[in-house]
């Protein structure tokens, strides 16, 4: 199915209460452009269905403590919205970060494990 990258990006931003004016930059670890330049190159259609990924896999849209990153499964692709985790974390010591059946940090570091 054909999808417009710019429309998809704007729709994803709106879903998360953001607009193009909230974007700091677009690019990857090596390249960076502003939102206005992204708008010029992103107004293109691509096939987001299964097969092969068409949009650059390392493309990100970055804002203040959030970013969009490309997600893909078997060629089907979409934007994933990510934020810097915020919790009531505190510094502590960890006994382990590896265990069988992919347990949580809490499980790995509790006496019951």
CORFEN-V71213 format. One record per residue. N is the residue number from 1. RES is the residue in one letter. PHI is phi in whole degrees, 0 to 359 (none if undefined). NEAR is the number of other ideal C-beta (glycine too) atoms within 8 Angstrom. Layout:
<<N & RES & PHI & NEAR> <N & RES & PHI & NEAR>>
//
This chain:
<<1 & X & none & 5> <2 & X & 281 & 7> <3 & X & 222 & 10> <4 & X & 269 & 9> <5 & X & 298 & 12> <6 & X & 296 & 10> <7 & X & 298 & 8> <8 & X & 300 & 12> <9 & X & 295 & 13> <10 & X & 298 & 10> <11 & X & 300 & 8> <12 & X & 294 & 12> <13 & X & 300 & 14> <14 & X & 299 & 9> <15 & X & 305 & 7> <16 & X & 250 & 8> <17 & X & 71 & 4> <18 & X & 240 & 9> <19 & X & 226 & 7> <20 & X & 301 & 8> <21 & X & 288 & 5> <22 & X & 274 & 8> <23 & X & 278 & 14> <24 & X & 278 & 5> <25 & X & 197 & 9> <26 & X & 229 & 13> <27 & X & 160 & 9> <28 & X & 210 & 8> <29 & X & 293 & 3> <30 & X & 249 & 4> <31 & X & 241 & 5> <32 & X & 213 & 5> <33 & X & 227 & 9> <34 & X & 277 & 8> <35 & X & 301 & 10> <36 & X & 299 & 6> <37 & X & 289 & 9> <38 & X & 297 & 13> <39 & X & 304 & 10> <40 & X & 294 & 7> <41 & X & 265 & 8> <42 & X & 267 & 9> <43 & X & 279 & 8> <44 & X & 226 & 8> <45 & X & 266 & 6> <46 & X & 218 & 9> <47 & X & 270 & 8> <48 & X & 267 & 11> <49 & X & 278 & 7> <50 & X & 296 & 5> <51 & X & 138 & 5> <52 & X & 234 & 4> <53 & X & 290 & 8> <54 & X & 252 & 7> <55 & X & 279 & 9> <56 & X & 311 & 6> <57 & X & 296 & 7> <58 & X & 262 & 7> <59 & X & 289 & 11> <60 & X & 228 & 11> <61 & X & 242 & 12> <62 & X & 243 & 10> <63 & X & 232 & 10> <64 & X & 280 & 5> <65 & X & 66 & 5> <66 & X & 210 & 12> <67 & X & 200 & 9> <68 & X & 257 & 14> <69 & X & 227 & 9> <70 & X & 286 & 15> <71 & X & 244 & 8> <72 & X & 208 & 9> <73 & X & 220 & 6> <74 & X & 54 & 5> <75 & X & 94 & 10> <76 & X & 286 & 9> <77 & X & 223 & 11> <78 & X & 195 & 9> <79 & X & 272 & 11> <80 & X & 253 & 8> <81 & X & 265 & 10> <82 & X & 235 & 7> <83 & X & 228 & 7> <84 & X & 290 & 5> <85 & X & 300 & 4> <86 & X & 230 & 4> <87 & X & 212 & 4> <88 & X & 267 & 3> <89 & X & 291 & 4> <90 & X & 221 & 4> <91 & X & 291 & 3> <92 & X & 208 & 4> <93 & X & 256 & 3> <94 & X & 245 & 8> <95 & X & 269 & 5> <96 & X & 202 & 7> <97 & X & 232 & 5> <98 & X & 229 & 4> <99 & X & 197 & 9> <100 & X & 284 & 3> <101 & X & 64 & 4> <102 & X & 53 & 3> <103 & X & 289 & 8> <104 & X & 281 & 5> <105 & X & 301 & 7> <106 & X & 300 & 6> <107 & X & 295 & 10> <108 & X & 298 & 14> <109 & X & 250 & 9> <110 & X & 261 & 7> <111 & X & 289 & 3> <112 & X & 285 & 4> <113 & X & 284 & 8>>
//
